[in-house]
Amino acid sequence: MSVEQALRFDGDALWALDQTRLPWQETELALRSADDVADAIRRLCIRGAPLIGVAAGYGVALALARDPAGLELACETLRRARPTAVNLAHAVARVRAAVLGAPPGEQAAAALAQAQAIDAEEQAASAELARHGAQLLSGTGRILTHCNTGMLAAPGRGTALAVIAELAQRGSLELVLATESRPLLQGARLTVWELVRLKIAHQLLVDSAAPGLIAAGDVDAVIVGCDRVAANGDVANKVGTYALALAAAAAEIPFVVAGPTSTIDPSCPTGAQIEIEERGEEEVRTVVTGGEPGRWELTLPGTRCRNPAFDLTPAPLVTALVTERGVARPAQGDSVLGLLP
């Protein structure tokens, strides 16, 4: 099968492309409850800050369609699914507010309408974000990116990968360097899958090779996505982002963060207040195999591991924050908050 959307709602279920099976299998999951959606988010079948926000919105709508009294339980279940990306909590709060403001008998319809509005807004944001980012990085030939930030991470074209795709369309892009993005290999499995579909020239590299290539002058700019941006401009993103920001600063090349304004959290003063999700040790001890589901052991069974899913990049290391509402440069304080609607 060939799936053109990571998420689609058909009235009875939310269909999600199972990202744990990519790139070997394109399989859709039928999600029919808030529990189903929360489980898919926890297991990373659905991932990427904007996309999990949209999925959570539909998850609340599915719960209300089944049980008009199930609002609070559904919201709490979805909020707990993953703590770092602010889009999830924002989407749940928006749908909950719409339900509470609707007359009796119209609450399920209000939930669905709000979820669909969030979906449409994120798709529109992706297109505008791509345009602003391509203008900022006009003429860039060799660009490095981390993790996955395309249509698998956000509705529409994505975030950072949407900028890359727009640069390719405009003709300046020569090569994309994509990190593997350990431990779950979102770069190797997902970004490469998207770059092949987009017909964009690319090379895959291990995460630890990236700073050295930046220092050697093989990279003109770095662009990444974001899971949460604090009010002061600090950025939480896929673990490994901080090292890229340091390398880019030392090499004096742009380090650009791309994300919709829904990832900006004005209630969070600095990155120090962002909860960094720690995931299971098994993700570090093993690696997923191709074809049939399974994992290969990388080390001795029972080896103790640390597995932070994200790290924090201080705002002074960010050259610019690209959103659908424009570019914050420098990406700090009032410059960032001024992008909010």
N, C-alpha and C positions, 0 to 999 in steps of 0.2 A: 504494500500500500504506500501511497505518498500523501503525507499529512502536511497541509499548508498552514495550519494554526496549532499553536500549543494548547489552546483551550477553545472550546465551543460549547454553547448552551443550546439544547434543543427543546426546552420546555419541560422535559421530564428528568433530564440528567445533565450534569456537567461532564463533558468528554474531555479528558486530559491525555495528551501524548506522554507516555511513560518515559521520562528522561533517564531513568535508571537502565533502560534497555538500549538506549542509543549508544553508538551509531549502528549497532548490529541489527536491531529490530525496530520497526516503527509500529508500536502497539498503543492503542488508545484504551484508557480506563474509563468505565462508566461510573461516575460518582453520584450517588442519589441521596446523600445526607450530609449534615455538617461533620459527623464523625468520619465519613468517607473522605471528605475534603481535607480535614485536619490530618488524617493518617497519610494521605498522599503528599501533603506539605512536609510532614515530619520525615518521611522516607525519601524526600527529594525527587519524587516523581513529578512534582510541580516545584519549581525553584525560580529564583530571581525576584528581587523585592517588588517591582511593579506587578509581576504576574501572580505572586502569592497574595497580594492585596486584592486583585480582581477575583481570584479563586475564592478567597475568604468571603467577599461580598456575595458571590453566588451561593456559597455554603450556608450563609444565614437565610437567603431566600429559599433554598431547598428545605431548610428546617421549618420555616414558617408555612410552607405549602403542605407539609405533612402534619404539623402540630402548631396551631396558632398560639399555644401557651409555651412553646419551646424556645422563645427568643433568648432569654438570659443564659440558659444552659448552652445553646448553640454558640452564642457570642463568647462565653468563657472557654469553651472547648477550642474554638478557632484561635482566640488570642494566645492560648498556651502553646500552640503548635510550634512556633519559632519566635524567639524573643527579640532578636537584633533588628530585623528589618521593620521600620516604622510603618511602612505601607499597609501591612497586615492589620495592625491595631487601628490605623486611621480608617481603613475601609470598613472594618467591623463597626466602629463608632458611627460612621456615616449611615450605614444601613440601619443600625439600631435606632438612631435618631429619627430616620424616616418612618420606621415602623411605629415608634411611640407617638409620632405626630399625625398618624393616619387614623381615620375613623374606624370603629369596629367593623369588621367584615371586609375592610380594604387593606389590611396590614400586609398580607402576603403579596398583594399586587404592588404595594409601596416598596417592599423589600426588593422585589425583582426589578422594579423600575430604577431604584437607586443602584443596584448592582450593575445593571446595563449601562447606566450613566457613567459609573466609574470606569467600566470597560471602554466605552467610547472616548472618554477623556484621555485615558492612557494611550489609546491608539493615535489620537490626534497629537498628543504630546510627543510621541515618538517621531512623527514626521517633522514637526517644528524643531525638535532637538537636533535631528540630523542636519537640518539646514543651518542652524546656528553653529554647530560644531564644525561643519565643512567650511564655513566662512572663516572661522577662527584658525583652522589648520590648513587653509588653502595653500596648495603647492607642496604639501608634505609628501615625501616619496616613500619613506620606510617607517612604519609605525608598529609599535609593540603593544600588545594587549594581554590582559590577564583574566583568567576564569572565562565565563560565558556571559555575553551581554546582548545577544541578538533576540530573535523572535521567540526563543526558548526562555528568555528571562523577562520579557516585557511585551505586552500586546503591540501589534504593528511590527515595525522593523527592529525594535529593540532600543538600546541606549548607546553605549560606546560603539557597538558593532554597527548600529544604524549610521553613525558618523562615518565609520570606515567604509560602509557600502556607498554612502553618498560621495565620499572622496573618490572612490573607484569609478562611479558613474561620471564624475566630472573630469576624470582622466589624469589626475596627478599621481595617484597611488601606484607605487611600484611593487611593494611587498608588505605583507603582514607577518610579523613574528608573533606566534601565539605560544604562551607558556602551557605546559601540561596541566598546571593547577592541581597539585597534590593537596590532599590525599585522594580525592574522588575524581580527579582527572577531567574536570569540566571543560578544560581547554582542549585536551587531547580527544575527548569523546564528543563534545558538543560544539565547540567553536570551530573545529576542523570540519565537522559535518555541515555546519552552516556556511563556512567559507567555500566548500566544494559546491554546494547548491547555488551560491552566489557567483561562482566562477571567478573568485578573487585569488590571485597568486599568494601563496603563504608557505611558511616553514614552521614546523613545530620544534620547540626546544624545552629542555628540562628547566624547571623553575630556577635552579641555582646558576644556570648559564646566563640568565638575563642581565644581571648587573654588569658582568664582564663584557658582554656585547655592547651594552650602553656605553661603558667606559672606552671601548675600542672605537667608537664612532660609527657603529653599524646601525644605529637607530636615530631617527630624526625627532621622534616624539613618542611619548607613552600616553595611552588613553585607557581608562578603566571605568567601570560602573561604580555604583555605590548602593549600600543597603540602608544607611542612615547618615545624614549630615546634621551635625549639631549647629546650634545657633551661631557659634563663633567660627564655623567653617570646618571644624575637625570632621574627618570622614571615616566611617566604619565600612570596610569592604572585605572581600575575600582575603583570607590570610595569605601573606606574601606581598600585598600591595605596598606596605610601608617600605620594604626593601627596595622596591622599584622607584618609589618617590625619592628615597635617599640617593639612589644611583643617578636618577635624572637630575637632581639638584647638583650633584657633584660634576656631572657632565654638562651642565647648563643647557639642557634641552627641556622643552615643555613637558610638564606632567599634568595632564588634563583629566578631570573627573566629569563624567556625563551621567545625568539622571534627571527624571522629572521632578518638579517641585514637590510632588507628593513624598519624596524621600527626605525633604528638609523637615527637621523637627524643632520648631521654635521653642518648645517647652524644655528642651534639653540644652543647658547652657554650654557645655563643652563635651568632648569625647569621653572624659572621665566618667560621665553619668550613663554612658551607653553600656548595656549589658552585653557582654561578649559570650555568645553561645559556645559551650563546650560539648562536643559530640562524642560518641562512643569510641573506645580504644580500638575496636575491631576495624574501623575504617583506616587506621594507620598501620595495623599489623598485616592487613590483607589488601589485595587489589582485585577489582572486579574483572572477570574474564569475558571474552567475546562469546557470541553464540548463545548457548544455553546458560541460564543464570548460574552463577557460581563465583567463588573467590579463591585466589591463590594466596598461600601463606608467604609473607615476605621476611619473617623473622621467627624466632622461637615462640611457640604458643605461650600465652600468659605474660609476655613482655609488657611491662607497664609503659603507657604512652600518654602524652598530652595531645589533645586534639581541639585547639581553639579554631572555630570555623572562620573567624574574622580577625583583623587587626585594625589598629587606629593610626591614621595618617594625620599629623598635625596640620592645621590650615596653612601655616607659612610655607609648607612644601608643595602646596597645590597651586599650580600656575593659574588655572581657571576652572570654574564650575560651569558646565554647559547644561542648560535646561530648556524647556519649551518656551519659557518666557524671556530668554536672553542669556547672557553670559555674565557671571560675576568674576571680575578680575580687578584686584586680587580677590580670592575666594575666602573672604573673612568678614565676620561681623555684619555690619549694616549692608555691605555689598551683597551678602547672601540673603539676608532677611528681606531686602528690597525686591527680591524676585518673587516673593510670595504674593498670591492674589489678594 
